[in-house]
Amino acid sequence: MQALGLIDQLRDHRVRRVLSSPAVRCLQTVEPLASRRGLVVEPSDALGVDASAAGVLELLASPDLHQAVLCTHGEIIGEVFDQLRELGIELSDRPRWPKGSTWVIGRDGGQAWKGSYLRPLPVGPAARSPLPR
């Protein structure tokens, strides 16, 4: 059900690509969003259980992944936030990542890192409505 909540959470965000850890649970989390947007989920070892925070940061900074959704594991997310704090990220809320939550992370004008927390949403009829691509 949290996977359907992701559709609603990101309804106002443009999504051009969806990358995920090869782990089944991560793939299941982003598949409904990718399907709704007419995209294919791209499994990436750089987001897998044995991934590194540096590898995830490299993905976040890649111009090829502008407006991309990335799905990885909680242990890695903590390390990514540690490194982003060292880089001076401006956050809308304290770093946390309960199941079903989402962070929108990017660079303001390509320079300063910014992050906005989207708490998990209950799934309702809005999650099943068509979305623009």
C-alpha positions as CSV (number, residue, x, y, z in Angstrom):
1,M,0.0,0.0,0.0
2,Q,2.9,2.4,0.7
3,A,3.9,2.0,-3.0
4,L,0.6,3.4,-4.1
5,G,1.1,6.3,-1.6
6,L,4.2,7.2,-3.6
7,I,2.1,7.9,-6.7
8,D,0.1,10.5,-4.7
9,Q,3.2,11.9,-3.0
10,L,4.9,12.7,-6.3
11,R,1.9,13.7,-8.3
12,D,3.1,17.3,-8.6
13,H,6.7,16.2,-9.4
14,R,8.0,15.5,-12.9
15,V,9.6,12.0,-13.0
16,R,11.7,11.1,-16.0
17,R,13.4,8.0,-14.7
18,V,13.0,5.5,-11.8
19,L,16.0,3.6,-10.4
20,S,15.9,1.1,-7.6
21,S,17.9,-1.3,-5.6
22,P,17.7,-4.8,-7.2
23,A,16.1,-6.0,-3.9
24,V,12.5,-7.2,-4.5
25,R,11.0,-4.9,-1.9
26,C,12.5,-1.8,-3.4
27,L,11.4,-2.8,-6.9
28,Q,7.9,-3.4,-5.6
29,T,7.9,0.1,-4.0
30,V,8.6,2.0,-7.2
31,E,6.9,-0.2,-9.8
32,P,3.4,1.3,-9.4
33,L,4.8,4.8,-9.8
34,A,6.9,3.8,-12.8
35,S,3.9,2.0,-14.4
36,R,1.6,5.0,-13.8
37,R,4.2,7.3,-15.5
38,G,4.9,4.9,-18.4
39,L,8.4,4.3,-17.3
40,V,10.5,1.2,-16.7
41,V,12.2,0.6,-13.3
42,E,16.0,0.5,-13.8
43,P,17.6,-1.8,-11.2
44,S,21.0,-0.4,-10.0
45,D,23.6,-2.0,-7.9
46,A,24.6,1.5,-6.8
47,L,21.4,1.5,-4.8
48,G,21.6,-2.1,-3.6
49,V,22.1,-3.5,-0.1
50,D,25.9,-3.3,-0.4
51,A,25.9,0.1,-2.0
52,S,27.9,3.0,-0.6
53,A,26.7,6.5,0.3
54,A,29.3,7.9,-2.1
55,G,27.8,5.9,-4.9
56,V,24.3,7.2,-4.1
57,L,25.5,10.8,-3.9
58,E,27.1,10.3,-7.3
59,L,23.8,9.3,-8.7
60,L,22.0,12.2,-7.0
61,A,24.5,14.6,-8.6
62,S,24.3,13.1,-12.0
63,P,22.7,15.4,-14.6
64,D,21.4,12.2,-16.3
65,L,19.2,11.7,-13.2
66,H,17.6,15.1,-13.0
67,Q,14.0,14.4,-12.0
68,A,14.6,10.8,-11.2
69,V,13.2,8.7,-8.4
70,L,15.8,6.5,-6.5
71,C,14.8,3.7,-4.1
72,T,17.4,2.3,-1.7
73,H,17.8,1.0,1.8
74,G,17.5,2.7,5.2
75,E,21.1,1.9,6.3
76,I,22.4,3.6,3.2
77,I,20.0,6.6,3.5
78,G,21.5,7.4,7.0
79,E,25.0,7.5,5.5
80,V,23.8,9.6,2.6
81,F,22.3,12.1,5.0
82,D,25.5,12.2,7.0
83,Q,27.5,13.1,3.9
84,L,24.9,15.6,2.7
85,R,25.0,17.3,6.1
86,E,28.8,17.7,5.7
87,L,28.0,19.3,2.3
88,G,25.7,21.8,4.0
89,I,22.3,20.5,2.8
90,E,19.3,22.6,3.8
91,L,16.5,20.3,5.0
92,S,12.8,21.0,5.5
93,D,12.8,18.6,8.5
94,R,15.1,16.5,10.5
95,P,16.6,13.5,8.7
96,R,14.4,10.5,9.0
97,W,13.2,7.7,6.8
98,P,10.4,5.6,8.1
99,K,8.9,3.0,5.6
100,G,6.9,4.8,2.9
101,S,8.5,8.2,3.4
102,T,10.1,10.1,0.6
103,W,12.7,12.8,0.4
104,V,12.9,15.2,-2.6
105,I,16.6,16.0,-2.9
106,G,18.3,18.2,-5.4
107,R,20.5,21.2,-5.9
108,D,19.2,24.7,-5.9
109,G,20.5,26.2,-9.2
110,G,22.9,23.3,-9.4
111,Q,24.9,24.4,-6.3
112,A,23.5,24.1,-2.7
113,W,21.8,20.8,-1.7
114,K,18.2,21.1,-0.5
115,G,15.9,18.4,0.8
116,S,12.2,18.3,1.5
117,Y,10.6,15.5,3.5
118,L,7.3,13.9,2.4
119,R,5.8,11.8,5.1
120,P,4.1,8.6,4.2
121,L,0.5,9.1,2.9
122,P,-2.5,6.9,3.5
123,V,-3.6,5.5,0.2
124,G,-7.0,6.7,-1.0
125,P,-8.8,7.3,-4.3
126,A,-6.4,10.0,-5.3
127,A,-3.6,7.4,-5.7
128,R,-5.6,5.6,-8.4
129,S,-6.4,8.7,-10.5
130,P,-4.5,9.3,-13.8
131,L,-1.5,11.5,-13.6
132,P,0.1,13.6,-16.3
133,R,3.4,12.4,-17.6
